[in-house]
Amino acid sequence: MIVRPPLLALLLGSIVTLLSSCSGRFQEVPLSPPGVRSAEFATLMTQVAQAPWVDRNHVTTLENGNGYFPPMLEAIARAKKTITFETFVYKQGRVGREFSVAFAQAARRGVKVHVILDANGSRWVDKNDIAMMEAEGVEFFLFRSFNPLKLGRYNNRTHRKTMVVDGTLAYTGGAGYTDLWIGDAQNQYQWRDTQYEIRGPVVRQFQEGFLENWKEVSGKTLHGPDYFPPLPAVGRMISHFSLGAPEDRGDTLGSSFLLAINAAQQSILIEHAYFIPHRDLVDALLRARQRGVHVEIIVCGEHTDFEICRIAQRPSLLQLHRAGCQIWEYSPTMMHGKLLVVDDYFSAVGSANFDDRSFFINDEANLHVLDAPFAREQREMFERDRKCCKLLTSKDLRFRLHQLPVQLGAQTIKGQL
């Protein structure tokens, strides 16, 4: 049975989030580390991200729902042994039904299917979809259902977005499983987002990451060749999968951002839907500008599910703008991206937003890639999105009281996806 928390509880949880998100601390990282192409940087990032680099992988960029839902559903249909799936948003509708049917059909033909949905982000999941999956043998769990006696624990969500098929093929990115992600970002009802398809030895790290929360929700471990088969080399990309697990590891993802920005020597590209940077990250970006690093940032425009973010980010954006950063506002629809590219070589993609909640509260997961062609592909995607943006001025970024949204409380509750 799904317990949907009352409106008041969600409001209290949102207030707790806003207050508690200011209390985290990053790891200590060098102010002037070696550049991102150096072996020394790779060693430092291994320590900060708490994940070893793995060579010989291939990562494919999939843009918008038309680009990633079909191959993901096809991968489920081809699965022979196992599927592990974890996400934050999974709601009633066409997308939720298609994935639920695909999981149920896989389980019916003997595939071991394991699903974790966040109890808050997926509170509007279709009960009939759950019943259908469980009837076919899908192992299904909600992550941290609402308990009024454990509000603090309820505040920690799993915001990870991963799927692993047969232990050989992984997906991650920003997409949720609702109808807002359908299409090709052609209007305000089709969100702009990106997923990534991963093959190669690094897929093992994805599977190991899933097991952490699977053990919490089920009390079980998953092991053996069905989940961890031999993984041959399939490409030339060096990558690792860094888990954000603040309760167990402290901060890994925000500190990774900080290290990469400190190492920047030429350029920094940031495209993030919820850009409310920690003070240390603002300072790092300001230092980068002082070194002559070119900095561009794309944020959401008027189409956003979290209006309070646009207000909260303005002081930082104005300061960065005055330092010479180019600030762009995406116009056509909600931009839900989560992308950082440094010096056209280091890329960070995945589920984590550019805010303290992702660094110090939620369970998150990011893929880091050291590869010039992959980074160039991300830059080209960034530049395509930039064509749909407005370059903001100081006037645009100044805060005015009349711009406070009438339904500020409702927007806070709707919260980050």
N, C-alpha and C positions, 0 to 999 in steps of 0.2 A: 504494500500500500504506500502511495506517495503522500507525504505530509507537506502541503503547501503553506509556508509561513504566512501569517497575517500581515497586512499592510504595515501596521505599527512596528512589527518585528523587523521588517525589511528597512524601514526608515531608521530605526535604532541601529541596525547593523551598518547602514550607510554612514551614519554619523560616527560610529565607532571606527569605521574604515578611514574616514577623513582625518580623524584625530590621531589614530594610531599610525597612519602612514608617514608621519613626520619623525618617527622615533628610531628608524633603522640606521645602521652604519655600514658603510662599505668596508671591504678589506683595504689594507694599506697597499697601495701600488705605487711604483716609481712615477715621479712627476715627468721625467724625461726618459722613458724606456727606449730601447732600440726600435727601429722601424718595423712595420708589420711583415716585411719580407725577410727579416733576419731570423736565424735559428734561436737567438736569445729571446726574441718576442714570443716565438712558439713555445719555448720552455716556460716563460712567465705565464702565458695564457693557460697552459696545462695546469699550473698550480692554482690559478685564480678560478678557472671554470670547473676545476676538479674533474677533469676528463682528459684521457690521453688522446693525442692525435692519431688518426688512422689513415693510411694511404690507400690509394687505388679504389676510390669511390666515384660514382657518377650521380649528379643531382640535376634533375630536370625541373625547370620553372614552368608552372601551370597558372595561367592568369584567368581569374574570374570563374564563375560557376560553370559556364560552358566549357572551360578548359580543364577543370579538375574533377567535377562530379562524375562525368562519364568514365574516365580511366579508373577512378576509385571504385566505382560500381563494377566495372569489368574485372578489376583485380579480385574483388570479393567473389564474383561469379566463377573465377578460375581457381580459387583457393582449393587446395587439396587436403591440408592437414590442420592448420591453425589460423585464427584471426584474433588479434588483440586490438582493442579500440577504446580510446579515452578522449572525452571532450567536455567542454563547458556548456555550450548551447546546443540543445537538441529539442526541437519543438514540434508540435502538431502541424502537419501540412504535407505538401507533396514530397519535399526532400526527406523529411523524417520518415515518411511511409516508404519511400523507395529504399532507403538504407535498412529500415526494419525488415522489409520483405527480403532484401538481399541477404541479411544476416540469418533470417529464419530458413531460407532455402539452403544456405551453406550448411547450417546445423543439421538440416534434414538429410543431407547427403553424407553426413558423417564428419564434417569439419568441426573441430573444437573451437567454439566462438566465445570470447570473453569481452564483456562490455562494461565500462565504467562511465556513468554520466554524473556530472556535478548536480547535487540535489537543489542548488539554488539556480544556477544557470539553466538547468533543464526542468524547472518546476512545472512548465507547461507541456511536458512530453505527453503524447497520446497514450492513455492507459491501454487502449486496444492494441497499440503497437507493442507495448511491453508484454502484454498477455500472449500475443502471437509469437514473439521471439521466445519467451520462456516455454511455451507449449512445444516448440520444436527443439528445445534443449540448449538454447543460448543461456550462458551463465551471465546474469545481469545484476549489477549493483549500483546503488546511488552512493555518491561520495558525501559523507557527513550530512545526513538529513537533519532538519531543524529540531533542536532540542532547547527549550527555554531555559534549561538549567546549565547549558553549555554555550552561551552566546559567543564567548571569546573564541571557542573552537569552531563555531559556525562561521565566524568571520574569515577563517582560512579555507579558501576554495581551491579546487583543482581547475586551473585555467589551461591545462595542457591540452594539446590537440594533436593526437598521434594515432596512426593505424599501422599495424605490421601484419603482413600476410605471409604465411608459411615461413616466417623467420628470415625471409630473403628480400622483401620489398617493403619499404616504409614510406609513410606520408606525414608531413607536418606543415604548419603554416598558420594562417589566421582565421580560416573559414569556420563558420558555425553551420549547423544542420537545420536551417530554417529556410523558408522561401525567399527571404531577403537576399540570399546569396545566389539565387538562380540568375542566369543570363550572362550578359557581357558588359555590365555597368553602363547600359545605354540610357537609363533614366533613373530618377531618384528612388525607384523601388527595386533597383538591382545594384547591390553594393559592389564596390571595387575592392578586390582582395586577391591574395596570392597563396597558392599551396606549392609544395615541393615534393617531388617523387625521388626517393633515394634508393640506390642499389650499391652493394659492395659491403666490405667488412664492417663499416660503421653501423649497419643495421642492427648488429648485435647490441650496441649501446642503446638503441631505441627500445629493444625488447627488454633489456635489463631495467630501463627506466620505468616501463609499464609495470614491471613486477613489484616495484616499491609500493605503489598505491594498491595494486591487486592484493598484496599480502595484507594490507590494512583492512580492505573492505571484505575480503573473503576468508582470511585466515589461512590461505593456501599459498603454496609456491608452485610455479610452473617450471618444468625442466625437461631435458631430453632433446633429442635431435629434431623432433617435430617443431620445437620452439627455437632451438639453437643449432641449425644445420651448419655444415661448413659453408663459408662464404668466399667465393672466388673473387679475384680482382676484376673489376668491370670498367674502370676508368683511371683517371690520373689525379683526381681531386683529393687533397688532404683535408680531412674534416674531423670534427668530433661533436658529440651531442651532449650539451651541458644541461643538467637538471637544475631547475630552481626549486629548492625545498628548504625554505627558510627555517622551519622548525628543527630540521636535522643538520643542515649544512651551513646555516647563516646565508648571507647573500653571495651568490655566484654570478648572476646575470648582470646586475647593475655594475658590479665590480669589473666584469668583462668589458662592458661598454666603456667604463672609465679608463681601463688600461688601453683599449684600442684608440680612444680619442687622444689620450696622452701621447700615444706613439705616432699619431698622424703627422705627416711631413708635407703633404700636398693637398689632399682633399678629403672632405667628410660629407657624405650624403645621408640624410636621415629622412625617412618617410614613415611617420607613426601617427596612428589615429588618436591616441591619448597621450599627447606630449605634455607631461607635467614634470619636468626634469628636477631631480634632486639638486640641491645647491652645489654639491661637488661636481656634478656633470655640467652645470652652467659655467662654473669656474673653469672646468677643463676646456670647454668650447671657447671661452674667452681667451684662455692661454693659447689655444690653437690659432685663433685669429691673430694674436700678437706675433706668432711665429710665421705668419703669412699664409696659413692654411686656408684654402677656399672652403667655405661651409655653406651648404644649402639644406633647407629643412622644408618638407611638405607636411602640412597639417590639415585637419578637416576644415571645411567651409561651413556654410549655413545648413547643409544637410548632415546632421549628426544626431546620434542617439543619446548624447551626453553633453548637453549644452553647458553645464557647469564647467566642463573641461575647457571650453573656449575662453571662459572668463578667468579661470584659475591660471591658465598658461600665459596670459597676456603680459604680466610684468617680466617674466623671463624672456619671452619673445621680443619684447621691446628692448630689453637690455642687449640681447644678442644682435638684434637689428642695428642698434646704434654702434655695435662693435664691427659691423660690416658683414654679418651673416645675411644671406638672402632667405627670406621667409615667404613661402608660397602657400596659398590656400586653395585646396582642391574644390572645384565648383560643381561638377555635374551631378554627383550623388555622394552618399556616405563613403569615405575612403577609410578602409579598415586595415590598412597595411601596417607591417611591422618589419622595417628594413633599416639596416645600418651598413654602409660601405665605406671603408677607409683606404685611401691611397690606391683605389682600384685593384685591391688584392685581398683584403680581409672583408668578409661578409658575415653578418649575423641576421638570421631569419628565424621565425618560429612563432611562439605564442605570446611572448612577453611584451607588454606595453612599456613605453618609456616613462614609467612612473613608479612611485614608491610602493604602491600596492603589489606590482609585479615583482619588485625586488625583495620586499621584506614580509609579505603576507601570503600571497598565493603560491600554490605549486605551479610551476611553469616549466617550459622546455624550449631551448633554442639550439639550432644547428649553426655551428661556425664553420666557415669554409675558407681555406687559404688557396686561392686559385685565381689567376688573372682573367682567363676567359669567362669564368662564372661571374666574377665581379663586374666585368665589362657588360655581361648580359643584364645584370641588375641595374647598372648605370643606364643602359638603353631603356629599360622599363621605367626607371625613374624619370628619364627625360621625356618619354611619351606621356607620362602622367603630368609632368610639368607643363606641357602644352595645354592642359585642361585647367590650369591654375591661374590665379591672380597673384601678382607680386605685391606683397603688403608694404605699406608705408608706415612711418611713425604715427601718422594720423589714424590709420586703420587700427593700430595696436593700442592706442590710448584707451583706457577704461572709462566708460561713462555709465552713470547710475541707471539711466533709462534703458540700458541694454540688458539689465538683469531679466531673465525669462520669467514670465508670470507663473509658470509651472515648474519652478526651480526644484521643489521637493520631489515632484514626479520624475523629473529628469535624473535626479540623484538616485532615485530608487531603480529606474530602468538600468542605469549603471553600465559599466564597461563590459563589452562582449569580447 
